[in-house]
Amino acid sequence: MCKFTPEQIERAAANGISKSLLYVRTSNKMKMGIEEAITTPKMSKAEAGRKGKANGPDFTFKRGESAWINN
């Protein structure tokens, strides 16, 4: 985990980024650099939903079809 300077935390807060979000963004999973994590704006819930829908599989089924049984 990264340690952030008080100045970095202040700059992030001015951009609407919490300290916990900074830790998530710089974690091994997201791998953002500290500057990128501080300056990249948060996604709105609507934007995150649209992005998830665009990147996810299509879960629409026709009447009578099942996700668990091969028809």
C-alpha positions, 0 to 999 in steps of 0.5 A: 500500500502507498503512503500519501503525503498530506499535500497529495491527500489535500489535492485529491480531496479538492478533486473529490477523491477520498483517501480510501479511493486513493488507496483503491486506485493505487492498489495492485488491482487497479495499478494507477499511478499516484498522480493519475489517481489524484487527478482522474475524476470519480465516475458517476453511478450512471456512468459506471453503469453504462460502462459496465453494461457496455463491457459486460455480457448480454444477459437478455433471454427470449421467453422460454430460455434459461440461463442454466439449461442449454436449449 
